[in-house]
Amino acid sequence: MAEGDAGSRKLTAEDWMTVRGPRSNGLAILLFVVLAGLATYAFVELGSIWMTVLLGSLAVVGGWSLRVAKQWERVVVLRLGKFMRLAGPGVFFIVPVVDEVPIWIDLRIRTTFFAAEKTLTRDNVPVNVDAVMFWVVNEPIKAALEVEEYQKAVFWAAQTTLRDVIGKTELSAMLTGRVELDEELKVMIDHRTESWGVSVHSVEIRDVMIPLELQDAMSREAQADRERRARVILAAAEVEIADKFSEAAKSYRKNPEAFSLRAMNILYEGIKQKTALVIVPSNMVDSLNPGGILGYVQQMKRADEWAENKDEAPVAPTNREEGPL
């Protein structure tokens, strides 16, 4: 809360300088110096009292009544305490003593930083939230006459609205749905400040800070969730692999030679990468029947050659099996 109070005090001081502003301007000073110089010349050189008084009065009145407003400024002119007109931009004059210009309003887009510290969410989690708001005065008369120190009022309205929104939102929604929260804050703040002649362009949440203990718990929860998803994906992959193995088993059941070739290929793939000694049981060698398979492959090769060269006599298949290599 100390930081928030310090920020509000700083904002008030800056706003006071912005609203009141440095009212002296170079053109009024120049006019005063010129007329005062002429008055001095009339008194010293010409000895004319009435001309001196006239020029001196014009210097005072001109320096007091001449005002210059910048392009983005509008000035509220009060005459005897009542609203008279809205002056600016450029040069304008006021009636000394009768008129006053208490408020100078900046029409550019303004930036206001505000925060909510140790505010409980809907699920009772204390959070610190920083946000920034972009707003502009679109009706200077309302901003000057309807509210006292409209900049400070906008700041407090934004901070109060932020606390209200945090209290109605759960932490998970706040962390994942910032765009929706930004839009909700904009609508609510704009509704509060509309009667003051202020329009809110956008509100953006900069940071959401949660306690360290809760950060550790959320980190462990996220890690556990990632591990759960990884195991689910691995289990789904195992099911898919089992289905493929089932289809392969059906194919190998109808074609023993293909199964034997696949078994030898697996054995070959296991030993080709590194120089290693693989011990294969004798019953496995018998089940692979490499000699019969090689003879079958040789016969299929001869049949393919006979199909390509029909002029040659086909090679009669034999039942003799070639011995193992």
C-alpha positions as CSV (number, residue, x, y, z in Angstrom):
1,M,0.0,0.0,0.0
2,A,2.9,2.3,0.6
3,E,3.9,2.1,-3.1
4,G,0.3,2.8,-4.1
5,D,0.1,5.9,-1.8
6,A,3.4,7.1,-3.1
7,G,2.2,6.7,-6.7
8,S,-1.0,8.6,-6.0
9,R,0.9,11.5,-4.3
10,K,3.3,11.7,-7.3
11,L,0.3,11.6,-9.7
12,T,-1.4,14.4,-7.8
13,A,1.6,16.7,-7.9
14,E,2.2,16.1,-11.6
15,D,-1.5,16.6,-12.4
16,W,-1.5,19.9,-10.5
17,M,1.3,21.1,-12.7
18,T,-0.4,19.8,-15.8
19,V,-3.8,21.4,-14.9
20,R,-2.5,24.7,-13.7
21,G,0.6,24.7,-15.9
22,P,3.2,27.5,-16.3
23,R,0.9,30.4,-17.3
24,S,3.7,32.8,-18.2
25,N,4.5,33.0,-21.9
26,G,7.1,34.6,-24.0
27,L,4.7,36.8,-26.0
28,A,3.2,38.4,-23.0
29,I,6.6,39.1,-21.5
30,L,7.8,40.6,-24.7
31,L,4.7,42.8,-25.0
32,F,5.2,44.0,-21.4
33,V,8.9,44.7,-21.9
34,V,8.2,46.7,-25.1
35,L,5.4,48.8,-23.6
36,A,7.3,49.3,-20.4
37,G,10.3,50.5,-22.4
38,L,8.2,53.0,-24.3
39,A,6.7,54.2,-21.1
40,T,10.2,54.8,-19.7
41,Y,11.3,56.5,-22.9
42,A,8.3,58.8,-22.7
43,F,9.0,59.7,-19.1
44,V,12.7,60.2,-19.4
45,E,13.1,61.7,-22.9
46,L,9.7,63.3,-23.6
47,G,8.7,64.1,-20.0
48,S,5.1,63.3,-20.8
49,I,3.4,62.1,-17.7
50,W,0.1,61.1,-19.3
51,M,1.9,59.1,-22.1
52,T,4.0,57.3,-19.4
53,V,0.9,56.4,-17.5
54,L,-0.9,55.2,-20.6
55,L,2.0,53.1,-21.9
56,G,2.6,51.7,-18.4
57,S,-1.1,50.8,-18.0
58,L,-1.1,49.1,-21.4
59,A,2.1,47.2,-20.5
60,V,0.4,45.8,-17.3
61,V,-2.9,45.1,-19.0
62,G,-1.3,43.5,-22.0
63,G,1.1,41.3,-20.0
64,W,-1.8,40.2,-17.8
65,S,-4.5,39.6,-20.4
66,L,-2.5,38.0,-23.2
67,R,-2.5,34.2,-23.1
68,V,-1.2,31.5,-25.5
69,A,-2.6,27.9,-25.5
70,K,-0.8,25.1,-27.3
71,Q,-2.4,23.1,-30.1
72,W,-3.4,20.3,-27.7
73,E,-4.6,22.6,-24.9
74,R,-8.0,24.0,-24.1
75,V,-8.5,26.7,-21.4
76,V,-11.6,27.3,-19.3
77,V,-12.3,31.0,-18.9
78,L,-14.4,32.1,-15.9
79,R,-15.8,35.5,-15.6
80,L,-16.7,36.6,-12.1
81,G,-16.7,32.9,-11.1
82,K,-19.1,31.7,-13.9
83,F,-18.1,29.7,-17.0
84,M,-17.6,32.1,-19.9
85,R,-16.0,30.2,-22.7
86,L,-13.5,27.6,-23.7
87,A,-10.4,29.2,-25.3
88,G,-7.5,27.9,-27.3
89,P,-5.5,26.9,-29.2
90,G,-3.4,29.9,-30.0
91,V,-3.6,33.5,-28.7
92,F,-6.5,34.7,-26.6
93,F,-7.2,37.6,-24.3
94,I,-8.9,37.8,-20.9
95,V,-10.2,40.8,-19.0
96,P,-7.9,41.5,-16.1
97,V,-9.4,41.1,-12.6
98,V,-12.8,40.1,-14.1
99,D,-11.7,36.9,-15.9
100,E,-9.6,34.0,-14.7
101,V,-8.2,30.8,-16.3
102,P,-8.1,28.2,-13.5
103,I,-7.8,25.1,-15.6
104,W,-5.8,24.2,-18.7
105,I,-6.8,20.8,-20.1
106,D,-4.6,18.6,-22.2
107,L,-6.5,16.8,-25.0
108,R,-3.7,14.3,-25.9
109,I,-3.9,10.7,-25.0
110,R,-2.8,10.3,-21.4
111,T,-1.2,7.3,-19.7
112,T,-2.0,6.3,-16.2
113,F,-0.3,3.4,-14.3
114,F,-2.2,1.9,-11.4
115,A,-2.0,-1.2,-9.3
116,A,-3.9,-3.4,-6.8
117,E,-1.7,-4.9,-4.1
118,K,-2.5,-8.0,-2.0
119,T,-6.0,-8.2,-3.4
120,L,-7.9,-11.5,-3.0
121,T,-9.2,-13.3,-6.0
122,R,-12.5,-15.2,-6.1
123,D,-10.7,-18.3,-4.9
124,N,-9.0,-16.4,-2.1
125,V,-5.5,-16.0,-3.5
126,P,-3.7,-12.8,-2.7
127,V,-2.2,-11.2,-5.9
128,N,-0.5,-8.0,-6.9
129,V,-1.6,-6.7,-10.3
130,D,-0.1,-3.8,-12.3
131,A,-2.0,-2.2,-15.2
132,V,-1.8,0.7,-17.5
133,M,-4.7,2.8,-18.9
134,F,-4.8,5.0,-22.0
135,W,-7.4,7.7,-21.9
136,V,-8.3,11.1,-23.3
137,V,-10.5,14.1,-22.5
138,N,-13.0,14.5,-25.2
139,E,-15.3,17.0,-23.4
140,P,-13.1,19.6,-21.7
141,I,-16.0,21.5,-20.2
142,K,-17.3,18.4,-18.3
143,A,-13.8,17.6,-17.2
144,A,-13.4,21.1,-15.7
145,L,-16.8,21.6,-14.2
146,E,-18.2,18.2,-13.3
147,V,-15.4,16.8,-11.2
148,E,-12.6,18.2,-9.1
149,E,-9.1,17.2,-10.3
150,Y,-10.3,14.9,-13.0
151,Q,-6.9,13.2,-13.3
152,K,-6.9,12.0,-9.7
153,A,-10.6,10.9,-10.1
154,V,-9.7,8.8,-13.1
155,F,-6.8,7.2,-11.3
156,W,-8.9,6.2,-8.3
157,A,-11.7,5.0,-10.5
158,A,-9.3,2.8,-12.4
159,Q,-7.8,1.4,-9.2
160,T,-11.1,0.7,-7.6
161,T,-12.4,-1.0,-10.7
162,L,-9.3,-3.2,-10.9
163,R,-9.9,-4.4,-7.3
164,D,-13.5,-5.2,-8.1
165,V,-12.6,-7.2,-11.2
166,I,-9.9,-9.2,-9.3
167,G,-12.4,-10.0,-6.5
168,K,-14.8,-11.5,-9.1
169,T,-12.2,-13.5,-11.1
170,E,-10.4,-16.7,-10.2
171,L,-6.6,-16.9,-10.5
172,S,-6.6,-19.4,-13.4
173,A,-8.9,-17.2,-15.4
174,M,-6.8,-14.1,-14.6
175,L,-3.6,-15.8,-15.8
176,T,-5.0,-17.2,-19.0
177,G,-7.7,-14.7,-20.0
178,R,-6.0,-11.3,-19.8
179,V,-7.6,-10.1,-23.1
180,E,-11.1,-10.6,-21.6
181,L,-10.1,-8.9,-18.4
182,D,-8.6,-5.9,-20.3
183,E,-11.8,-5.5,-22.2
184,E,-13.9,-5.8,-19.0
185,L,-11.8,-3.2,-17.2
186,K,-12.0,-0.8,-20.2
187,V,-15.8,-1.0,-20.3
188,M,-16.3,-0.6,-16.6
189,I,-13.8,2.4,-16.2
190,D,-15.2,4.1,-19.3
191,H,-18.7,3.8,-17.9
192,R,-17.6,5.5,-14.6
193,T,-15.7,8.3,-16.3
194,E,-18.1,9.0,-19.2
195,S,-19.9,11.7,-17.1
196,W,-16.6,13.5,-16.6
197,G,-15.9,13.9,-20.3
198,V,-13.2,11.3,-20.3
199,S,-13.0,8.4,-22.7
200,V,-10.9,5.3,-22.1
201,H,-9.1,3.9,-25.1
202,S,-7.7,0.8,-23.7
203,V,-6.6,-0.9,-20.4
204,E,-3.8,-3.5,-20.3
205,I,-2.8,-5.7,-17.4
206,R,1.0,-5.6,-17.3
207,D,1.8,-8.2,-14.6
208,V,0.1,-10.5,-12.2
209,M,2.3,-11.5,-9.2
210,I,1.4,-14.3,-6.9
211,P,3.1,-15.6,-3.7
212,L,6.2,-17.7,-4.0
213,E,4.7,-20.6,-2.2
214,L,1.8,-20.7,-4.7
215,Q,4.3,-20.4,-7.6
216,D,6.1,-23.5,-6.4
217,A,2.8,-25.4,-6.1
218,M,1.6,-24.3,-9.5
219,S,5.0,-25.4,-11.0
220,R,4.7,-28.9,-9.5
221,E,1.1,-29.1,-10.7
222,A,2.1,-28.2,-14.2
223,Q,5.0,-30.7,-14.2
224,A,2.6,-33.4,-13.0
225,D,0.1,-32.5,-15.7
226,R,2.9,-32.7,-18.4
227,E,4.0,-36.1,-17.1
228,R,0.4,-37.3,-17.2
229,R,0.0,-36.2,-20.8
230,A,3.3,-37.8,-21.7
231,R,2.2,-41.2,-20.2
232,V,-1.2,-41.0,-22.0
233,I,0.5,-40.3,-25.3
234,L,2.9,-43.2,-24.7
235,A,0.0,-45.6,-23.8
236,A,-1.8,-44.5,-27.0
237,A,1.3,-45.2,-29.0
238,E,1.6,-48.7,-27.4
239,V,-2.0,-49.5,-28.3
240,E,-1.3,-48.4,-31.9
241,I,1.9,-50.5,-32.0
242,A,0.0,-53.5,-30.7
243,D,-2.6,-53.1,-33.4
244,K,0.1,-53.0,-36.1
245,F,1.8,-56.1,-34.6
246,S,-1.5,-57.9,-34.7
247,E,-1.9,-57.1,-38.4
248,A,1.7,-58.2,-39.0
249,A,1.1,-61.5,-37.2
250,K,-1.9,-62.2,-39.4
251,S,0.3,-61.7,-42.5
252,Y,3.2,-63.8,-41.2
253,R,0.8,-66.6,-40.3
254,K,0.0,-67.0,-44.0
255,N,3.6,-66.7,-45.1
256,P,6.2,-68.5,-42.9
257,E,9.0,-67.6,-45.2
258,A,8.3,-63.9,-44.8
259,F,8.3,-64.4,-41.0
260,S,11.7,-66.1,-41.2
261,L,13.1,-63.4,-43.4
262,R,11.8,-60.8,-41.0
263,A,13.4,-62.6,-38.0
264,M,16.8,-62.8,-39.8
265,N,16.5,-59.1,-40.7
266,I,15.9,-58.2,-37.1
267,L,18.9,-60.2,-36.1
268,Y,21.0,-58.5,-38.7
269,E,19.8,-55.0,-37.7
270,G,20.8,-55.8,-34.1
271,I,24.4,-56.6,-34.9
272,K,25.3,-54.4,-37.9
273,Q,25.7,-51.1,-35.9
274,K,28.4,-52.4,-33.5
275,T,30.8,-55.2,-33.6
276,A,29.3,-57.6,-31.2
277,L,28.9,-61.3,-30.5
278,V,25.3,-62.6,-30.6
279,I,24.5,-66.0,-29.2
280,V,21.5,-67.5,-31.0
281,P,19.9,-70.7,-29.6
282,S,20.0,-73.7,-32.0
283,N,16.3,-74.2,-31.9
284,M,15.9,-70.6,-33.1
285,V,18.2,-71.4,-36.1
286,D,16.2,-74.5,-36.9
287,S,13.0,-72.4,-36.7
288,L,14.4,-69.8,-39.1
289,N,15.3,-72.6,-41.6
290,P,17.7,-70.4,-43.5
291,G,18.6,-73.1,-46.0
292,G,15.0,-73.6,-47.1
293,I,14.4,-69.9,-47.3
294,L,17.4,-69.3,-49.5
295,G,16.3,-72.1,-51.8
296,Y,12.8,-70.7,-52.0
297,V,14.3,-67.3,-52.8
298,Q,16.5,-68.8,-55.5
299,Q,13.5,-70.5,-57.1
300,M,11.5,-67.2,-57.1
301,K,14.4,-65.4,-58.7
302,R,14.6,-68.1,-61.4
303,A,10.9,-67.7,-62.0
304,D,11.2,-64.0,-62.4
305,E,14.0,-64.5,-64.9
306,W,11.9,-67.0,-66.9
307,A,9.0,-64.5,-67.0
308,E,11.3,-61.9,-68.5
309,N,12.8,-64.2,-71.0
310,K,9.9,-66.3,-72.4
311,D,12.1,-67.6,-75.1
312,E,14.1,-69.6,-72.6
313,A,12.8,-72.7,-71.1
314,P,11.5,-72.3,-67.6
315,V,13.6,-73.8,-64.8
316,A,11.7,-76.6,-63.2
317,P,11.4,-76.2,-59.5
318,T,13.1,-78.7,-57.4
319,N,12.3,-79.9,-53.9
320,R,16.0,-80.1,-53.0
321,E,16.9,-77.5,-50.3
322,E,20.3,-75.9,-50.4
323,G,22.2,-76.3,-47.3
324,P,22.8,-73.3,-45.0
325,L,25.6,-70.9,-45.8
